[in-house]
């Protein structure tokens, strides 16, 4: 893949560096921050960024309560 050299200000460099995740290249940072709308990769990244253990616990609890309240009955068919 061809590469390009960009000149950026020190402020822009610090901002990119602060946004950089472990194991991520600066190219990865730029693509993540400017990802195209609707891309599957961006969706997964957003989901990862929005993950909330509290929300996951509440969803799990609601699911358990729903299953407990579900009643079944036996019906004989002719």
PyMOL Python script that loads the backbone (N, CA, C, O; Angstrom):
from pymol import cmd

cmd.read_pdbstr("""\
ATOM      1  N   UNK A   1       0.853  -1.172   0.000  1.00  0.00           N
ATOM      2  CA  UNK A   1       0.000   0.000   0.000  1.00  0.00           C
ATOM      3  C   UNK A   1       0.900   1.237   0.000  1.00  0.00           C
ATOM      4  O   UNK A   1       1.814   1.333   0.818  1.00  0.00           O
ATOM      5  N   UNK A   2       0.652   2.176  -0.903  1.00  0.00           N
ATOM      6  CA  UNK A   2       1.464   3.394  -0.930  1.00  0.00           C
ATOM      7  C   UNK A   2       1.263   4.209   0.343  1.00  0.00           C
ATOM      8  O   UNK A   2       0.229   4.111   1.002  1.00  0.00           O
ATOM      9  N   UNK A   3       2.253   5.001   0.669  1.00  0.00           N
ATOM     10  CA  UNK A   3       2.161   5.853   1.856  1.00  0.00           C
ATOM     11  C   UNK A   3       2.352   7.307   1.458  1.00  0.00           C
ATOM     12  O   UNK A   3       2.861   7.615   0.380  1.00  0.00           O
ATOM     13  N   UNK A   4       1.934   8.186   2.345  1.00  0.00           N
ATOM     14  CA  UNK A   4       2.084   9.635   2.160  1.00  0.00           C
ATOM     15  C   UNK A   4       2.693  10.217   3.422  1.00  0.00           C
ATOM     16  O   UNK A   4       2.503   9.685   4.515  1.00  0.00           O
ATOM     17  N   UNK A   5       3.416  11.293   3.269  1.00  0.00           N
ATOM     18  CA  UNK A   5       3.962  12.013   4.411  1.00  0.00           C
ATOM     19  C   UNK A   5       3.138  13.274   4.603  1.00  0.00           C
ATOM     20  O   UNK A   5       2.921  14.037   3.661  1.00  0.00           O
ATOM     21  N   UNK A   6       2.680  13.487   5.831  1.00  0.00           N
ATOM     22  CA  UNK A   6       1.872  14.663   6.147  1.00  0.00           C
ATOM     23  C   UNK A   6       2.609  15.536   7.144  1.00  0.00           C
ATOM     24  O   UNK A   6       3.302  15.040   8.031  1.00  0.00           O
ATOM     25  N   UNK A   7       2.453  16.827   6.991  1.00  0.00           N
ATOM     26  CA  UNK A   7       2.964  17.761   7.992  1.00  0.00           C
ATOM     27  C   UNK A   7       1.782  18.223   8.822  1.00  0.00           C
ATOM     28  O   UNK A   7       0.788  18.718   8.290  1.00  0.00           O
ATOM     29  N   UNK A   8       1.899  18.056  10.135  1.00  0.00           N
ATOM     30  CA  UNK A   8       0.834  18.497  11.035  1.00  0.00           C
ATOM     31  C   UNK A   8       1.453  19.313  12.157  1.00  0.00           C
ATOM     32  O   UNK A   8       2.650  19.219  12.429  1.00  0.00           O
ATOM     33  N   UNK A   9       0.629  20.102  12.792  1.00  0.00           N
ATOM     34  CA  UNK A   9       1.128  20.912  13.902  1.00  0.00           C
ATOM     35  C   UNK A   9       1.397  20.023  15.108  1.00  0.00           C
ATOM     36  O   UNK A   9       0.907  18.897  15.188  1.00  0.00           O
ATOM     37  N   UNK A  10       2.167  20.536  16.027  1.00  0.00           N
ATOM     38  CA  UNK A  10       2.448  19.809  17.272  1.00  0.00           C
ATOM     39  C   UNK A  10       1.149  19.529  18.024  1.00  0.00           C
ATOM     40  O   UNK A  10       0.984  18.462  18.615  1.00  0.00           O
ATOM     41  N   UNK A  11       0.238  20.486  17.999  1.00  0.00           N
ATOM     42  CA  UNK A  11      -1.056  20.312  18.674  1.00  0.00           C
ATOM     43  C   UNK A  11      -1.836  19.147  18.060  1.00  0.00           C
ATOM     44  O   UNK A  11      -2.413  18.331  18.779  1.00  0.00           O
ATOM     45  N   UNK A  12      -1.849  19.076  16.723  1.00  0.00           N
ATOM     46  CA  UNK A  12      -2.548  17.983  16.043  1.00  0.00           C
ATOM     47  C   UNK A  12      -1.885  16.645  16.358  1.00  0.00           C
ATOM     48  O   UNK A  12      -2.571  15.643  16.557  1.00  0.00           O
ATOM     49  N   UNK A  13      -0.553  16.626  16.403  1.00  0.00           N
ATOM     50  CA  UNK A  13       0.173  15.398  16.743  1.00  0.00           C
ATOM     51  C   UNK A  13      -0.194  14.929  18.145  1.00  0.00           C
ATOM     52  O   UNK A  13      -0.450  13.744  18.360  1.00  0.00           O
ATOM     53  N   UNK A  14      -0.218  15.852  19.092  1.00  0.00           N
ATOM     54  CA  UNK A  14      -0.561  15.481  20.477  1.00  0.00           C
ATOM     55  C   UNK A  14      -1.992  14.947  20.552  1.00  0.00           C
ATOM     56  O   UNK A  14      -2.265  13.996  21.284  1.00  0.00           O
ATOM     57  N   UNK A  15      -2.899  15.559  19.797  1.00  0.00           N
ATOM     58  CA  UNK A  15      -4.291  15.099  19.798  1.00  0.00           C
ATOM     59  C   UNK A  15      -4.394  13.686  19.224  1.00  0.00           C
ATOM     60  O   UNK A  15      -5.103  12.843  19.774  1.00  0.00           O
ATOM     61  N   UNK A  16      -3.688  13.426  18.122  1.00  0.00           N
ATOM     62  CA  UNK A  16      -3.695  12.078  17.547  1.00  0.00           C
ATOM     63  C   UNK A  16      -3.060  11.073  18.502  1.00  0.00           C
ATOM     64  O   UNK A  16      -3.570   9.968  18.688  1.00  0.00           O
ATOM     65  N   UNK A  17      -1.944  11.470  19.101  1.00  0.00           N
ATOM     66  CA  UNK A  17      -1.247  10.575  20.028  1.00  0.00           C
ATOM     67  C   UNK A  17      -2.131  10.248  21.228  1.00  0.00           C
ATOM     68  O   UNK A  17      -2.136   9.111  21.701  1.00  0.00           O
ATOM     69  N   UNK A  18      -2.874  11.227  21.719  1.00  0.00           N
ATOM     70  CA  UNK A  18      -3.766  11.007  22.862  1.00  0.00           C
ATOM     71  C   UNK A  18      -4.926  10.084  22.483  1.00  0.00           C
ATOM     72  O   UNK A  18      -5.461   9.376  23.336  1.00  0.00           O
ATOM     73  N   UNK A  19      -5.313  10.091  21.213  1.00  0.00           N
ATOM     74  CA  UNK A  19      -6.417   9.248  20.750  1.00  0.00           C
ATOM     75  C   UNK A  19      -5.963   7.836  20.400  1.00  0.00           C
ATOM     76  O   UNK A  19      -6.788   6.946  20.192  1.00  0.00           O
ATOM     77  N   UNK A  20      -4.663   7.636  20.337  1.00  0.00           N
ATOM     78  CA  UNK A  20      -4.098   6.358  19.911  1.00  0.00           C
ATOM     79  C   UNK A  20      -4.295   5.299  20.982  1.00  0.00           C
ATOM     80  O   UNK A  20      -3.971   5.516  22.150  1.00  0.00           O
ATOM     81  N   UNK A  21      -4.830   4.146  20.576  1.00  0.00           N
ATOM     82  CA  UNK A  21      -5.022   3.018  21.482  1.00  0.00           C
ATOM     83  C   UNK A  21      -3.810   2.097  21.393  1.00  0.00           C
ATOM     84  O   UNK A  21      -3.032   2.167  20.442  1.00  0.00           O
ATOM     85  N   UNK A  22      -3.661   1.237  22.389  1.00  0.00           N
ATOM     86  CA  UNK A  22      -2.527   0.317  22.413  1.00  0.00           C
ATOM     87  C   UNK A  22      -2.520  -0.546  21.151  1.00  0.00           C
ATOM     88  O   UNK A  22      -3.540  -1.119  20.769  1.00  0.00           O
ATOM     89  N   UNK A  23      -1.358  -0.628  20.516  1.00  0.00           N
ATOM     90  CA  UNK A  23      -1.210  -1.440  19.315  1.00  0.00           C
ATOM     91  C   UNK A  23      -1.739  -0.793  18.049  1.00  0.00           C
ATOM     92  O   UNK A  23      -1.725  -1.413  16.986  1.00  0.00           O
ATOM     93  N   UNK A  24      -2.200   0.428  18.147  1.00  0.00           N
ATOM     94  CA  UNK A  24      -2.798   1.114  17.005  1.00  0.00           C
ATOM     95  C   UNK A  24      -1.763   2.028  16.355  1.00  0.00           C
ATOM     96  O   UNK A  24      -1.020   2.722  17.050  1.00  0.00           O
ATOM     97  N   UNK A  25      -1.715   2.027  15.034  1.00  0.00           N
ATOM     98  CA  UNK A  25      -0.829   2.937  14.313  1.00  0.00           C
ATOM     99  C   UNK A  25      -1.529   4.286  14.150  1.00  0.00           C
ATOM    100  O   UNK A  25      -2.731   4.406  14.382  1.00  0.00           O
ATOM    101  N   UNK A  26      -0.760   5.295  13.748  1.00  0.00           N
ATOM    102  CA  UNK A  26      -1.382   6.595  13.501  1.00  0.00           C
ATOM    103  C   UNK A  26      -2.359   6.497  12.327  1.00  0.00           C
ATOM    104  O   UNK A  26      -3.380   7.184  12.313  1.00  0.00           O
ATOM    105  N   UNK A  27      -2.055   5.651  11.351  1.00  0.00           N
ATOM    106  CA  UNK A  27      -2.997   5.419  10.249  1.00  0.00           C
ATOM    107  C   UNK A  27      -4.307   4.875  10.791  1.00  0.00           C
ATOM    108  O   UNK A  27      -5.385   5.320  10.397  1.00  0.00           O
ATOM    109  N   UNK A  28      -4.207   3.897  11.709  1.00  0.00           N
ATOM    110  CA  UNK A  28      -5.415   3.330  12.321  1.00  0.00           C
ATOM    111  C   UNK A  28      -6.221   4.404  13.044  1.00  0.00           C
ATOM    112  O   UNK A  28      -7.449   4.431  12.957  1.00  0.00           O
ATOM    113  N   UNK A  29      -5.523   5.294  13.762  1.00  0.00           N
ATOM    114  CA  UNK A  29      -6.209   6.368  14.502  1.00  0.00           C
ATOM    115  C   UNK A  29      -6.964   7.270  13.535  1.00  0.00           C
ATOM    116  O   UNK A  29      -8.137   7.578  13.747  1.00  0.00           O
ATOM    117  N   UNK A  30      -6.288   7.687  12.480  1.00  0.00           N
ATOM    118  CA  UNK A  30      -6.913   8.588  11.507  1.00  0.00           C
ATOM    119  C   UNK A  30      -8.119   7.916  10.855  1.00  0.00           C
ATOM    120  O   UNK A  30      -9.169   8.539  10.699  1.00  0.00           O
ATOM    121  N   UNK A  31      -7.970   6.645  10.475  1.00  0.00           N
ATOM    122  CA  UNK A  31      -9.098   5.934   9.856  1.00  0.00           C
ATOM    123  C   UNK A  31     -10.243   5.752  10.842  1.00  0.00           C
ATOM    124  O   UNK A  31     -11.411   5.854  10.465  1.00  0.00           O
ATOM    125  N   UNK A  32      -9.916   5.482  12.102  1.00  0.00           N
ATOM    126  CA  UNK A  32     -10.969   5.314  13.112  1.00  0.00           C
ATOM    127  C   UNK A  32     -11.714   6.621  13.332  1.00  0.00           C
ATOM    128  O   UNK A  32     -12.942   6.641  13.410  1.00  0.00           O
ATOM    129  N   UNK A  33     -10.963   7.709  13.431  1.00  0.00           N
ATOM    130  CA  UNK A  33     -11.587   9.000  13.717  1.00  0.00           C
ATOM    131  C   UNK A  33     -12.333   9.581  12.519  1.00  0.00           C
ATOM    132  O   UNK A  33     -13.243  10.394  12.684  1.00  0.00           O
ATOM    133  N   UNK A  34     -11.953   9.170  11.329  1.00  0.00           N
ATOM    134  CA  UNK A  34     -12.598   9.710  10.126  1.00  0.00           C
ATOM    135  C   UNK A  34     -13.350   8.636   9.365  1.00  0.00           C
ATOM    136  O   UNK A  34     -13.722   8.834   8.208  1.00  0.00           O
ATOM    137  N   UNK A  35     -13.579   7.486  10.015  1.00  0.00           N
ATOM    138  CA  UNK A  35     -14.221   6.343   9.359  1.00  0.00           C
ATOM    139  C   UNK A  35     -15.457   6.738   8.584  1.00  0.00           C
ATOM    140  O   UNK A  35     -16.199   7.639   8.975  1.00  0.00           O
ATOM    141  N   UNK A  36     -15.665   6.044   7.471  1.00  0.00           N
ATOM    142  CA  UNK A  36     -16.819   6.375   6.644  1.00  0.00           C
ATOM    143  C   UNK A  36     -18.103   5.976   7.351  1.00  0.00           C
ATOM    144  O   UNK A  36     -18.169   4.948   8.025  1.00  0.00           O
ATOM    145  N   UNK A  37     -19.103   6.796   7.184  1.00  0.00           N
ATOM    146  CA  UNK A  37     -20.404   6.556   7.811  1.00  0.00           C
ATOM    147  C   UNK A  37     -20.975   5.248   7.274  1.00  0.00           C
ATOM    148  O   UNK A  37     -21.017   5.014   6.066  1.00  0.00           O
ATOM    149  N   UNK A  38     -21.410   4.412   8.196  1.00  0.00           N
ATOM    150  CA  UNK A  38     -22.015   3.159   7.792  1.00  0.00           C
ATOM    151  C   UNK A  38     -21.042   2.004   7.659  1.00  0.00           C
ATOM    152  O   UNK A  38     -21.454   0.897   7.313  1.00  0.00           O
ATOM    153  N   UNK A  39     -19.747   2.232   7.927  1.00  0.00           N
ATOM    154  CA  UNK A  39     -18.814   1.121   7.783  1.00  0.00           C
ATOM    155  C   UNK A  39     -18.973   0.149   8.946  1.00  0.00           C
ATOM    156  O   UNK A  39     -19.200   0.560  10.084  1.00  0.00           O
ATOM    157  N   UNK A  40     -18.855  -1.129   8.656  1.00  0.00           N
ATOM    158  CA  UNK A  40     -18.998  -2.161   9.688  1.00  0.00           C
ATOM    159  C   UNK A  40     -17.912  -2.007  10.744  1.00  0.00           C
ATOM    160  O   UNK A  40     -18.170  -2.192  11.934  1.00  0.00           O
ATOM    161  N   UNK A  41     -16.718  -1.676  10.321  1.00  0.00           N
ATOM    162  CA  UNK A  41     -15.618  -1.504  11.273  1.00  0.00           C
ATOM    163  C   UNK A  41     -15.935  -0.371  12.251  1.00  0.00           C
ATOM    164  O   UNK A  41     -15.730  -0.508  13.457  1.00  0.00           O
ATOM    165  N   UNK A  42     -16.430   0.731  11.727  1.00  0.00           N
ATOM    166  CA  UNK A  42     -16.764   1.875  12.584  1.00  0.00           C
ATOM    167  C   UNK A  42     -17.892   1.511  13.542  1.00  0.00           C
ATOM    168  O   UNK A  42     -17.873   1.928  14.700  1.00  0.00           O
ATOM    169  N   UNK A  43     -18.861   0.750  13.086  1.00  0.00           N
ATOM    170  CA  UNK A  43     -19.954   0.329  13.953  1.00  0.00           C
ATOM    171  C   UNK A  43     -19.422  -0.496  15.122  1.00  0.00           C
ATOM    172  O   UNK A  43     -19.805  -0.270  16.270  1.00  0.00           O
ATOM    173  N   UNK A  44     -18.543  -1.448  14.834  1.00  0.00           N
ATOM    174  CA  UNK A  44     -17.967  -2.266  15.902  1.00  0.00           C
ATOM    175  C   UNK A  44     -17.149  -1.421  16.875  1.00  0.00           C
ATOM    176  O   UNK A  44     -17.197  -1.638  18.085  1.00  0.00           O
ATOM    177  N   UNK A  45     -16.403  -0.463  16.345  1.00  0.00           N
ATOM    178  CA  UNK A  45     -15.617   0.412  17.214  1.00  0.00           C
ATOM    179  C   UNK A  45     -16.524   1.250  18.107  1.00  0.00           C
ATOM    180  O   UNK A  45     -16.242   1.433  19.291  1.00  0.00           O
ATOM    181  N   UNK A  46     -17.619   1.762  17.533  1.00  0.00           N
ATOM    182  CA  UNK A  46     -18.548   2.566  18.328  1.00  0.00           C
ATOM    183  C   UNK A  46     -19.191   1.724  19.419  1.00  0.00           C
ATOM    184  O   UNK A  46     -19.364   2.187  20.547  1.00  0.00           O
ATOM    185  N   UNK A  47     -19.544   0.486  19.083  1.00  0.00           N
ATOM    186  CA  UNK A  47     -20.146  -0.391  20.084  1.00  0.00           C
ATOM    187  C   UNK A  47     -19.159  -0.657  21.215  1.00  0.00           C
ATOM    188  O   UNK A  47     -19.536  -0.694  22.386  1.00  0.00           O
ATOM    189  N   UNK A  48     -17.890  -0.842  20.853  1.00  0.00           N
ATOM    190  CA  UNK A  48     -16.862  -1.071  21.861  1.00  0.00           C
ATOM    191  C   UNK A  48     -16.704   0.160  22.747  1.00  0.00           C
ATOM    192  O   UNK A  48     -16.559   0.041  23.964  1.00  0.00           O
ATOM    193  N   UNK A  49     -16.732   1.347  22.132  1.00  0.00           N
ATOM    194  CA  UNK A  49     -16.584   2.589  22.891  1.00  0.00           C
ATOM    195  C   UNK A  49     -17.775   2.842  23.800  1.00  0.00           C
ATOM    196  O   UNK A  49     -17.630   3.440  24.866  1.00  0.00           O
ATOM    197  N   UNK A  50     -18.959   2.388  23.382  1.00  0.00           N
ATOM    198  CA  UNK A  50     -20.181   2.656  24.142  1.00  0.00           C
ATOM    199  C   UNK A  50     -20.492   1.571  25.164  1.00  0.00           C
ATOM    200  O   UNK A  50     -21.467   1.698  25.905  1.00  0.00           O
ATOM    201  N   UNK A  51     -19.687   0.500  25.225  1.00  0.00           N
ATOM    202  CA  UNK A  51     -19.975  -0.617  26.127  1.00  0.00           C
ATOM    203  C   UNK A  51     -20.091  -0.121  27.562  1.00  0.00           C
ATOM    204  O   UNK A  51     -19.253   0.643  28.041  1.00  0.00           O
ATOM    205  N   UNK A  52     -21.129  -0.563  28.225  1.00  0.00           N
ATOM    206  CA  UNK A  52     -21.371  -0.181  29.615  1.00  0.00           C
ATOM    207  C   UNK A  52     -21.697  -1.437  30.413  1.00  0.00           C
ATOM    208  O   UNK A  52     -22.725  -2.067  30.168  1.00  0.00           O
ATOM    209  N   UNK A  53     -20.838  -1.816  31.368  1.00  0.00           N
ATOM    210  CA  UNK A  53     -21.143  -2.991  32.191  1.00  0.00           C
ATOM    211  C   UNK A  53     -22.479  -2.847  32.919  1.00  0.00           C
ATOM    212  O   UNK A  53     -23.205  -3.826  33.090  1.00  0.00           O
ATOM    213  N   UNK A  54     -22.797  -1.635  33.343  1.00  0.00           N
ATOM    214  CA  UNK A  54     -24.056  -1.404  34.053  1.00  0.00           C
ATOM    215  C   UNK A  54     -25.250  -1.681  33.139  1.00  0.00           C
ATOM    216  O   UNK A  54     -26.218  -2.322  33.549  1.00  0.00           O
ATOM    217  N   UNK A  55     -25.175  -1.197  31.909  1.00  0.00           N
ATOM    218  CA  UNK A  55     -26.262  -1.431  30.959  1.00  0.00           C
ATOM    219  C   UNK A  55     -26.383  -2.921  30.654  1.00  0.00           C
ATOM    220  O   UNK A  55     -27.492  -3.454  30.591  1.00  0.00           O
ATOM    221  N   UNK A  56     -25.260  -3.590  30.466  1.00  0.00           N
ATOM    222  CA  UNK A  56     -25.287  -5.034  30.197  1.00  0.00           C
ATOM    223  C   UNK A  56     -25.941  -5.779  31.356  1.00  0.00           C
ATOM    224  O   UNK A  56     -26.724  -6.703  31.134  1.00  0.00           O
ATOM    225  N   UNK A  57     -25.630  -5.388  32.585  1.00  0.00           N
ATOM    226  CA  UNK A  57     -26.235  -6.022  33.762  1.00  0.00           C
ATOM    227  C   UNK A  57     -27.743  -5.796  33.799  1.00  0.00           C
ATOM    228  O   UNK A  57     -28.505  -6.709  34.117  1.00  0.00           O
ATOM    229  N   UNK A  58     -28.175  -4.571  33.473  1.00  0.00           N
ATOM    230  CA  UNK A  58     -29.611  -4.270  33.482  1.00  0.00           C
ATOM    231  C   UNK A  58     -30.352  -5.057  32.413  1.00  0.00           C
ATOM    232  O   UNK A  58     -31.459  -5.540  32.651  1.00  0.00           O
ATOM    233  N   UNK A  59     -29.747  -5.190  31.234  1.00  0.00           N
ATOM    234  CA  UNK A  59     -30.378  -5.963  30.160  1.00  0.00           C
ATOM    235  C   UNK A  59     -30.477  -7.430  30.571  1.00  0.00           C
ATOM    236  O   UNK A  59     -31.503  -8.071  30.349  1.00  0.00           O
ATOM    237  N   UNK A  60     -29.417  -7.956  31.168  1.00  0.00           N
ATOM    238  CA  UNK A  60     -29.432  -9.350  31.614  1.00  0.00           C
ATOM    239  C   UNK A  60     -30.500  -9.566  32.684  1.00  0.00           C
ATOM    240  O   UNK A  60     -31.222 -10.562  32.648  1.00  0.00           O
ATOM    241  N   UNK A  61     -30.604  -8.639  33.634  1.00  0.00           N
ATOM    242  CA  UNK A  61     -31.606  -8.749  34.700  1.00  0.00           C
ATOM    243  C   UNK A  61     -33.024  -8.702  34.117  1.00  0.00           C
ATOM    244  O   UNK A  61     -33.884  -9.488  34.516  1.00  0.00           O
ATOM    245  N   UNK A  62     -33.265  -7.796  33.188  1.00  0.00           N
ATOM    246  CA  UNK A  62     -34.587  -7.697  32.561  1.00  0.00           C
ATOM    247  C   UNK A  62     -34.919  -8.979  31.805  1.00  0.00           C
ATOM    248  O   UNK A  62     -36.065  -9.431  31.818  1.00  0.00           O
ATOM    249  N   UNK A  63     -33.928  -9.562  31.154  1.00  0.00           N
ATOM    250  CA  UNK A  63     -34.144 -10.813  30.432  1.00  0.00           C
ATOM    251  C   UNK A  63     -34.508 -11.938  31.392  1.00  0.00           C
ATOM    252  O   UNK A  63     -35.412 -12.726  31.112  1.00  0.00           O
ATOM    253  N   UNK A  64     -33.812 -12.020  32.520  1.00  0.00           N
ATOM    254  CA  UNK A  64     -34.111 -13.052  33.522  1.00  0.00           C
ATOM    255  C   UNK A  64     -35.519 -12.878  34.084  1.00  0.00           C
ATOM    256  O   UNK A  64     -36.253 -13.853  34.238  1.00  0.00           O
ATOM    257  N   UNK A  65     -35.893 -11.642  34.390  1.00  0.00           N
ATOM    258  CA  UNK A  65     -37.230 -11.376  34.920  1.00  0.00           C
ATOM    259  C   UNK A  65     -38.302 -11.738  33.896  1.00  0.00           C
ATOM    260  O   UNK A  65     -39.349 -12.281  34.249  1.00  0.00           O
ATOM    261  N   UNK A  66     -38.038 -11.439  32.647  1.00  0.00           N
ATOM    262  CA  UNK A  66     -38.994 -11.764  31.594  1.00  0.00           C
ATOM    263  C   UNK A  66     -39.173 -13.275  31.483  1.00  0.00           C
ATOM    264  O   UNK A  66     -40.294 -13.763  31.340  1.00  0.00           O
ATOM    265  N   UNK A  67     -38.070 -14.011  31.549  1.00  0.00           N
ATOM    266  CA  UNK A  67     -38.159 -15.473  31.477  1.00  0.00           C
ATOM    267  C   UNK A  67     -38.901 -16.050  32.675  1.00  0.00           C
ATOM    268  O   UNK A  67     -39.663 -17.006  32.530  1.00  0.00           O
ATOM    269  N   UNK A  68     -38.683 -15.472  33.869  1.00  0.00           N
ATOM    270  CA  UNK A  68     -39.370 -15.963  35.069  1.00  0.00           C
ATOM    271  C   UNK A  68     -40.869 -15.719  34.983  1.00  0.00           C
ATOM    272  O   UNK A  68     -41.658 -16.542  35.448  1.00  0.00           O
ATOM    273  N   UNK A  69     -41.266 -14.609  34.400  1.00  0.00           N
ATOM    274  CA  UNK A  69     -42.685 -14.268  34.349  1.00  0.00           C
ATOM    275  C   UNK A  69     -43.424 -14.985  33.214  1.00  0.00           C
ATOM    276  O   UNK A  69     -44.654 -14.976  33.169  1.00  0.00           O
ATOM    277  N   UNK A  70     -42.696 -15.587  32.326  1.00  0.00           N
ATOM    278  CA  UNK A  70     -43.315 -16.290  31.203  1.00  0.00           C
ATOM    279  C   UNK A  70     -43.948 -17.579  31.711  1.00  0.00           C
ATOM    280  O   UNK A  70     -43.276 -18.408  32.324  1.00  0.00           O
ATOM    281  N   UNK A  71     -45.230 -17.742  31.456  1.00  0.00           N
ATOM    282  CA  UNK A  71     -45.944 -18.922  31.925  1.00  0.00           C
ATOM    283  C   UNK A  71     -46.279 -19.810  30.743  1.00  0.00           C
ATOM    284  O   UNK A  71     -46.623 -19.336  29.660  1.00  0.00           O
ATOM    285  N   UNK A  72     -46.171 -21.094  30.973  1.00  0.00           N
ATOM    286  CA  UNK A  72     -46.526 -22.048  29.925  1.00  0.00           C
ATOM    287  C   UNK A  72     -47.718 -22.872  30.386  1.00  0.00           C
ATOM    288  O   UNK A  72     -48.009 -22.957  31.579  1.00  0.00           O
ATOM    289  N   UNK A  73     -48.376 -23.453  29.458  1.00  0.00           N
ATOM    290  CA  UNK A  73     -49.477 -24.345  29.805  1.00  0.00           C
ATOM    291  C   UNK A  73     -49.495 -25.486  28.802  1.00  0.00           C
ATOM    292  O   UNK A  73     -49.102 -25.336  27.645  1.00  0.00           O
ATOM    293  N   UNK A  74     -49.952 -26.599  29.270  1.00  0.00           N
ATOM    294  CA  UNK A  74     -50.059 -27.769  28.401  1.00  0.00           C
ATOM    295  C   UNK A  74     -51.411 -27.738  27.706  1.00  0.00           C
ATOM    296  O   UNK A  74     -52.447 -27.533  28.338  1.00  0.00           O
ATOM    297  N   UNK A  75     -51.382 -27.941  26.429  1.00  0.00           N
ATOM    298  CA  UNK A  75     -52.608 -27.970  25.641  1.00  0.00           C
ATOM    299  C   UNK A  75     -52.594 -29.252  24.832  1.00  0.00           C
ATOM    300  O   UNK A  75     -51.622 -29.567  24.146  1.00  0.00           O
ATOM    301  N   UNK A  76     -53.689 -29.983  24.926  1.00  0.00           N
ATOM    302  CA  UNK A  76     -53.796 -31.199  24.124  1.00  0.00           C
ATOM    303  C   UNK A  76     -54.530 -30.871  22.840  1.00  0.00           C
ATOM    304  O   UNK A  76     -55.605 -30.271  22.854  1.00  0.00           O
ATOM    305  N   UNK A  77     -53.945 -31.265  21.756  1.00  0.00           N
ATOM    306  CA  UNK A  77     -54.566 -31.040  20.454  1.00  0.00           C
ATOM    307  C   UNK A  77     -55.315 -32.297  20.039  1.00  0.00           C
ATOM    308  O   UNK A  77     -54.841 -33.407  20.284  1.00  0.00           O
ATOM    309  N   UNK A  78     -56.488 -32.140  19.409  1.00  0.00           N
ATOM    310  CA  UNK A  78     -57.282 -33.319  18.997  1.00  0.00           C
ATOM    311  C   UNK A  78     -56.608 -34.118  17.916  1.00  0.00           C
ATOM    312  O   UNK A  78     -57.148 -35.130  17.469  1.00  0.00           O
TER     313      UNK A  78
END
""", "prot")
cmd.dss("prot")
cmd.show_as("cartoon", "prot")
cmd.util.cbc("prot")
cmd.orient("prot")
